[in-house]
Amino acid sequence: MERAEKGGGRGSRCGGSWSHRGGLDRWWLWRGGRGSKAVASPNTHQTRWLWARPVPATSVPCPSAGPQRTMKVLLLTGLGALFFAYYWDDNFDPASLQGARVLLTGASAGVGEELAYHYARLGSHLVLTARTEALLQKVVGNCRKLGAPKVFYIAADMASPEAPESVVQFALDKLGGLDYLVLNHIGGVPAGTRARTPQATRWLMQVNFLSYVQLTSRALPSLTDSKGSLVVVSSLLAAKFALDSFFGSLRRELDVQDVNVAITMCVLGLRDRASAAEAVR
């Protein structure tokens, strides 16, 4: 038996074959054949033209393609199942937050306010802080209505280098320790301050980075004792990129020292507000 030349479209794996036995020419059509096939007969040395139409893949399956395609489908399906099982495995127990001692910054509005309400519904003891006392009082009242056993607040401006120390000490005095430190505050350039000046840069670094480091350093001994958790709400602002490096390094250091304190980084995208669009324009 001799193999005829392969024909068909691009990427075709199959062609045709023929044999000459007892003067009888036989032709087996393989998938991918297109147009005419020129086959030389070994007995007559003549060229025979065999005409065949292309055969759809669904009509005549290629013997070698079927098992390979099946294996690929099974492999991809298995990998997909493992992926979703890993990322969708939610073992969170809401009861674990009942009675937990939480210090939450930036709690007067936005994401911080909603976080405060979630902790309140789950029965956590809260210390809330932000710059505006009137807004904090409103959030405190709502948290009490939602079932928080204890809710305290302290108005503080993280632009002051002394504020982080006083806030953590207040929380330790009121709650007797910390199980969760949730860092969520953020600040832009104050009104009347020119952007891209040394004064504005120092202000932004203190509010959006240095205060995070100070709060963490002061609260870490208590979190270590309680085997607590540190949650850092970051963003796409340039000043916040330093947070990723600092807390990434801290996570490795705690791991080396075998300190059981979890660190979770939350990176927020842009909010659908005109001020956010203008800030990054």
The 8 nearest C-alpha neighbors of each residue, nearest first, counted from 0:
[[1, 18, 17, 2, 19, 16, 20, 3],
 [0, 2, 17, 3, 18, 16, 41, 19],
 [3, 1, 16, 4, 17, 0, 15, 5],
 [2, 4, 16, 15, 38, 5, 1, 17],
 [5, 3, 6, 2, 14, 15, 36, 37],
 [6, 4, 14, 3, 15, 13, 7, 32],
 [5, 7, 32, 14, 33, 4, 31, 8],
 [8, 6, 31, 32, 33, 11, 9, 5],
 [7, 9, 11, 31, 10, 6, 33, 32],
 [10, 8, 11, 7, 31, 12, 6, 33],
 [9, 11, 12, 8, 7, 31, 13, 6],
 [12, 10, 31, 9, 8, 13, 7, 6],
 [13, 11, 10, 14, 31, 30, 61, 64],
 [12, 14, 30, 29, 31, 11, 5, 15],
 [15, 13, 5, 29, 6, 32, 31, 30],
 [14, 16, 28, 29, 3, 27, 5, 2],
 [17, 15, 2, 3, 27, 26, 1, 28],
 [16, 18, 26, 25, 27, 1, 0, 2],
 [19, 17, 0, 25, 24, 20, 1, 26],
 [20, 18, 24, 23, 22, 25, 21, 17],
 [19, 21, 23, 22, 18, 24, 25, 0],
 [22, 20, 23, 19, 24, 18, 42, 25],
 [21, 23, 20, 19, 24, 42, 43, 25],
 [24, 22, 20, 21, 19, 25, 18, 26],
 [23, 25, 19, 18, 22, 26, 20, 17],
 [26, 24, 17, 18, 23, 19, 27, 20],
 [25, 27, 17, 16, 28, 24, 18, 15],
 [28, 26, 16, 15, 17, 29, 25, 14],
 [27, 29, 15, 26, 30, 14, 16, 32],
 [30, 28, 14, 15, 13, 31, 32, 27],
 [29, 31, 13, 54, 32, 59, 14, 61],
 [30, 32, 7, 11, 13, 53, 14, 54],
 [33, 31, 7, 53, 6, 14, 30, 29],
 [32, 34, 7, 53, 52, 6, 51, 31],
 [33, 35, 51, 50, 52, 36, 32, 53],
 [36, 34, 50, 49, 51, 48, 37, 33],
 [37, 35, 49, 48, 50, 38, 34, 4],
 [36, 38, 48, 47, 46, 49, 35, 39],
 [39, 37, 47, 46, 3, 36, 40, 48],
 [40, 38, 46, 45, 44, 47, 41, 37],
 [39, 41, 44, 42, 45, 43, 46, 38],
 [40, 42, 44, 43, 39, 19, 45, 1],
 [43, 41, 40, 44, 45, 19, 22, 39],
 [42, 44, 45, 40, 41, 39, 46, 22],
 [45, 43, 40, 41, 42, 39, 46, 47],
 [46, 44, 43, 40, 39, 47, 41, 42],
 [45, 47, 39, 38, 37, 40, 48, 44],
 [46, 48, 38, 37, 39, 49, 45, 40],
 [49, 47, 37, 36, 35, 50, 38, 46],
 [48, 50, 36, 35, 47, 51, 37, 38],
 [51, 49, 35, 34, 36, 48, 52, 33],
 [50, 52, 34, 35, 33, 49, 53, 32],
 [51, 53, 33, 34, 54, 32, 50, 35],
 [54, 52, 33, 32, 31, 55, 51, 30],
 [53, 55, 30, 52, 31, 56, 58, 59],
 [56, 54, 58, 57, 53, 59, 30, 31],
 [57, 55, 58, 60, 59, 54, 30, 61],
 [56, 58, 55, 59, 60, 54, 61, 30],
 [57, 59, 55, 56, 60, 54, 30, 61],
 [60, 58, 56, 57, 30, 61, 54, 55],
 [61, 59, 56, 57, 62, 58, 65, 30],
 [60, 62, 64, 63, 30, 59, 65, 13],
 [63, 61, 64, 65, 60, 66, 59, 13],
 [64, 62, 61, 65, 66, 67, 12, 60],
 [65, 63, 67, 61, 62, 66, 68, 60],
 [64, 66, 68, 67, 63, 62, 69, 61],
 [67, 65, 69, 68, 64, 70, 63, 62],
 [68, 66, 70, 64, 69, 65, 71, 63],
 [67, 69, 71, 65, 70, 66, 64, 72],
 [68, 70, 66, 72, 67, 71, 73, 65],
 [69, 71, 73, 67, 68, 72, 74, 66],
 [72, 70, 74, 68, 69, 73, 75, 67],
 [71, 73, 69, 75, 70, 74, 76, 68],
 [74, 72, 76, 70, 71, 75, 77, 69],
 [75, 73, 71, 77, 76, 72, 70, 78],
 [76, 74, 78, 72, 77, 73, 79, 71],
 [75, 77, 73, 79, 74, 78, 72, 80],
 [76, 78, 80, 74, 79, 75, 73, 81],
 [79, 77, 75, 81, 80, 76, 82, 74],
 [78, 80, 82, 76, 77, 81, 75, 83],
 [79, 81, 77, 83, 82, 78, 84, 76],
 [82, 80, 84, 78, 79, 83, 85, 77],
 [83, 81, 79, 85, 80, 84, 78, 86],
 [82, 84, 86, 80, 85, 87, 81, 79],
 [83, 85, 81, 87, 82, 86, 88, 80],
 [86, 84, 82, 83, 88, 87, 81, 80],
 [85, 87, 83, 88, 84, 82, 89, 81],
 [88, 86, 84, 83, 85, 89, 82, 90],
 [87, 89, 86, 85, 84, 90, 83, 91],
 [90, 88, 91, 87, 86, 92, 85, 84],
 [89, 91, 88, 92, 87, 93, 86, 95],
 [92, 90, 89, 93, 95, 94, 88, 96],
 [91, 93, 94, 95, 90, 96, 89, 97],
 [94, 92, 95, 96, 91, 121, 97, 122],
 [93, 95, 97, 96, 92, 121, 122, 98],
 [94, 96, 93, 92, 97, 99, 98, 91],
 [97, 95, 99, 94, 123, 93, 121, 98],
 [96, 98, 122, 123, 94, 99, 121, 95],
 [97, 99, 123, 122, 124, 96, 100, 148],
 [100, 98, 123, 96, 97, 124, 178, 101],
 [101, 99, 124, 177, 178, 123, 125, 179],
 [100, 102, 179, 125, 180, 124, 178, 177],
 [101, 103, 126, 180, 125, 181, 127, 179],
 [104, 102, 181, 127, 106, 182, 101, 180],
 [105, 103, 128, 106, 183, 182, 184, 129],
 [104, 106, 184, 129, 183, 111, 107, 128],
 [105, 107, 111, 112, 104, 108, 127, 129],
 [106, 108, 135, 134, 112, 105, 129, 138],
 [109, 107, 112, 106, 111, 110, 105, 134],
 [110, 108, 112, 111, 113, 107, 106, 105],
 [109, 111, 113, 112, 114, 108, 106, 183],
 [112, 110, 106, 114, 105, 113, 109, 108],
 [113, 111, 108, 106, 115, 114, 107, 109],
 [112, 114, 116, 110, 115, 111, 117, 109],
 [115, 113, 111, 117, 116, 112, 110, 118],
 [114, 116, 112, 118, 113, 117, 119, 111],
 [115, 117, 119, 113, 114, 118, 142, 120],
 [118, 116, 114, 120, 119, 115, 113, 121],
 [117, 119, 121, 115, 123, 116, 120, 114],
 [118, 120, 147, 116, 122, 142, 121, 117],
 [121, 119, 117, 145, 122, 118, 146, 116],
 [122, 120, 118, 119, 97, 123, 96, 117],
 [121, 123, 97, 147, 119, 120, 98, 146],
 [124, 122, 98, 99, 97, 118, 119, 147],
 [125, 123, 149, 100, 98, 99, 148, 150],
 [126, 124, 150, 101, 102, 149, 123, 100],
 [125, 127, 151, 102, 152, 150, 170, 101],
 [128, 126, 152, 103, 106, 104, 102, 125],
 [127, 129, 104, 153, 154, 152, 106, 105],
 [130, 128, 105, 154, 155, 131, 106, 107],
 [129, 131, 155, 156, 154, 132, 128, 105],
 [132, 130, 134, 133, 129, 154, 135, 107],
 [131, 133, 135, 154, 134, 136, 130, 129],
 [134, 132, 136, 135, 131, 137, 107, 138],
 [135, 133, 137, 107, 136, 132, 131, 138],
 [134, 136, 132, 107, 138, 137, 133, 139],
 [135, 137, 139, 133, 134, 138, 132, 140],
 [136, 138, 134, 140, 135, 139, 141, 133],
 [139, 137, 141, 135, 140, 136, 142, 107],
 [140, 138, 136, 142, 137, 141, 135, 150],
 [141, 139, 137, 143, 138, 142, 136, 144],
 [140, 142, 144, 138, 143, 139, 145, 137],
 [143, 141, 145, 139, 119, 144, 140, 116],
 [144, 142, 147, 140, 146, 145, 141, 139],
 [143, 145, 141, 142, 146, 140, 147, 119],
 [146, 144, 142, 143, 120, 119, 147, 141],
 [145, 147, 143, 144, 120, 119, 122, 148],
 [146, 148, 119, 122, 143, 149, 142, 123],
 [149, 147, 124, 146, 122, 123, 150, 143],
 [150, 148, 124, 147, 125, 151, 143, 123],
 [149, 151, 125, 126, 124, 139, 147, 148],
 [152, 150, 126, 125, 127, 149, 153, 139],
 [151, 153, 127, 126, 128, 154, 135, 150],
 [154, 152, 128, 155, 127, 166, 151, 129],
 [153, 155, 130, 129, 132, 128, 131, 152],
 [156, 154, 130, 129, 162, 153, 157, 128],
 [155, 157, 130, 158, 159, 162, 129, 154],
 [156, 158, 159, 206, 162, 210, 155, 163],
 [159, 157, 206, 156, 205, 202, 160, 210],
 [158, 160, 157, 161, 162, 156, 205, 163],
 [161, 159, 162, 158, 163, 157, 210, 205],
 [162, 160, 159, 164, 163, 165, 157, 158],
 [161, 163, 165, 159, 164, 157, 160, 155],
 [164, 162, 214, 166, 165, 161, 213, 210],
 [163, 165, 167, 162, 166, 161, 168, 217],
 [164, 166, 168, 162, 163, 167, 169, 161],
 [167, 165, 169, 163, 168, 164, 162, 170],
 [168, 166, 170, 169, 164, 165, 171, 163],
 [167, 169, 171, 165, 170, 166, 172, 164],
 [168, 170, 166, 172, 167, 171, 165, 173],
 [171, 169, 167, 173, 168, 172, 174, 126],
 [172, 170, 176, 175, 168, 174, 169, 173],
 [171, 173, 169, 170, 175, 174, 168, 176],
 [174, 172, 170, 171, 175, 169, 151, 126],
 [175, 173, 171, 176, 172, 170, 100, 177],
 [174, 176, 171, 172, 173, 177, 170, 100],
 [177, 175, 171, 174, 221, 100, 178, 170],
 [178, 176, 100, 179, 221, 222, 101, 171],
 [177, 179, 227, 100, 222, 225, 99, 101],
 [180, 178, 101, 228, 177, 227, 229, 181],
 [179, 181, 229, 102, 101, 230, 103, 182],
 [180, 182, 230, 103, 231, 229, 102, 183],
 [183, 181, 231, 104, 232, 184, 230, 103],
 [182, 184, 232, 105, 104, 181, 111, 231],
 [185, 183, 105, 104, 182, 186, 207, 129],
 [186, 184, 207, 206, 183, 187, 105, 233],
 [185, 187, 206, 207, 203, 188, 184, 189],
 [188, 186, 189, 203, 185, 206, 202, 207],
 [187, 189, 199, 192, 190, 194, 203, 186],
 [190, 188, 192, 187, 191, 199, 186, 202],
 [189, 191, 192, 188, 193, 187, 194, 199],
 [190, 192, 189, 193, 188, 194, 199, 198],
 [193, 191, 190, 189, 194, 199, 188, 198],
 [192, 194, 196, 191, 195, 199, 188, 198],
 [193, 195, 196, 199, 192, 188, 200, 198],
 [196, 194, 199, 200, 193, 197, 198, 188],
 [195, 197, 199, 198, 194, 200, 193, 192],
 [198, 196, 200, 199, 201, 195, 202, 194],
 [197, 199, 201, 196, 200, 202, 192, 195],
 [200, 198, 202, 196, 201, 197, 194, 188],
 [199, 201, 197, 203, 202, 198, 204, 196],
 [202, 200, 204, 198, 199, 203, 197, 205],
 [201, 203, 199, 205, 200, 204, 158, 198],
 [204, 202, 200, 206, 205, 201, 207, 199],
 [203, 205, 201, 208, 207, 202, 206, 209],
 [204, 206, 209, 202, 203, 210, 158, 208],
 [207, 205, 158, 157, 203, 210, 204, 208],
 [208, 206, 204, 185, 203, 205, 239, 238],
 [207, 209, 204, 211, 210, 205, 206, 242],
 [208, 210, 205, 212, 211, 204, 213, 206],
 [209, 211, 213, 212, 208, 206, 205, 214],
 [212, 210, 214, 208, 209, 213, 215, 182],
 [211, 213, 209, 215, 210, 214, 216, 208],
 [214, 212, 210, 216, 215, 211, 163, 217],
 [215, 213, 163, 211, 217, 216, 212, 210],
 [214, 216, 212, 218, 213, 217, 219, 211],
 [217, 215, 213, 219, 214, 218, 212, 220],
 [216, 218, 214, 215, 219, 213, 164, 167],
 [219, 217, 215, 221, 216, 220, 214, 222],
 [218, 220, 222, 216, 221, 215, 217, 223],
 [221, 219, 223, 222, 218, 224, 217, 216],
 [222, 220, 224, 223, 219, 218, 177, 176],
 [223, 221, 227, 219, 225, 224, 220, 226],
 [222, 224, 226, 220, 221, 225, 219, 260],
 [225, 223, 221, 222, 226, 220, 227, 219],
 [224, 226, 227, 222, 223, 178, 221, 177],
 [227, 225, 223, 260, 259, 224, 222, 228],
 [226, 228, 178, 222, 225, 260, 179, 223],
 [227, 229, 261, 179, 260, 262, 178, 230],
 [228, 230, 262, 180, 179, 261, 181, 263],
 [229, 231, 181, 263, 262, 264, 180, 182],
 [232, 230, 182, 264, 265, 233, 181, 263],
 [233, 231, 265, 183, 182, 266, 264, 230],
 [232, 234, 266, 265, 239, 231, 267, 264],
 [235, 233, 267, 266, 236, 239, 268, 232],
 [234, 236, 268, 237, 267, 239, 266, 233],
 [237, 235, 239, 234, 238, 240, 233, 279],
 [236, 238, 239, 240, 235, 241, 234, 207],
 [239, 237, 236, 240, 207, 241, 204, 208],
 [240, 238, 241, 242, 237, 236, 233, 234],
 [241, 239, 242, 243, 237, 238, 244, 236],
 [240, 242, 239, 244, 243, 245, 238, 208],
 [243, 241, 245, 240, 239, 244, 246, 208],
 [242, 244, 241, 240, 246, 245, 247, 239],
 [245, 243, 247, 241, 242, 246, 248, 240],
 [246, 244, 242, 248, 247, 243, 249, 241],
 [245, 247, 249, 248, 243, 244, 242, 250],
 [246, 248, 244, 250, 249, 245, 243, 251],
 [249, 247, 251, 245, 246, 250, 244, 252],
 [250, 248, 246, 252, 251, 247, 253, 245],
 [249, 251, 247, 253, 248, 252, 246, 254],
 [252, 250, 254, 248, 249, 253, 255, 247],
 [251, 253, 249, 255, 254, 250, 256, 248],
 [254, 252, 258, 256, 250, 255, 251, 257],
 [253, 255, 257, 251, 252, 256, 258, 250],
 [256, 254, 252, 257, 253, 251, 258, 250],
 [255, 257, 253, 254, 258, 252, 251, 259],
 [256, 258, 254, 255, 253, 259, 252, 260],
 [259, 257, 253, 256, 260, 254, 223, 255],
 [258, 260, 226, 257, 261, 223, 253, 227],
 [261, 259, 226, 227, 228, 258, 223, 262],
 [260, 262, 228, 229, 259, 263, 227, 250],
 [263, 261, 229, 230, 228, 250, 260, 264],
 [262, 264, 230, 231, 229, 265, 261, 228],
 [265, 263, 231, 232, 230, 266, 262, 233],
 [264, 266, 232, 233, 231, 267, 263, 230],
 [267, 265, 233, 234, 232, 264, 268, 235],
 [268, 266, 234, 233, 265, 269, 235, 232],
 [267, 269, 235, 234, 270, 266, 233, 236],
 [270, 268, 271, 275, 267, 235, 276, 234],
 [269, 271, 272, 275, 268, 276, 267, 273],
 [272, 270, 269, 273, 275, 276, 274, 268],
 [271, 273, 275, 274, 270, 276, 269, 277],
 [272, 274, 276, 275, 277, 271, 278, 270],
 [273, 275, 277, 272, 276, 278, 271, 279],
 [276, 274, 278, 272, 277, 273, 270, 279],
 [275, 277, 273, 274, 278, 279, 280, 272],
 [276, 278, 280, 274, 275, 279, 273, 272],
 [279, 277, 275, 276, 280, 274, 273, 187],
 [280, 278, 277, 276, 275, 236, 274, 269],
 [279, 277, 278, 276, 275, 274, 273, 269]]
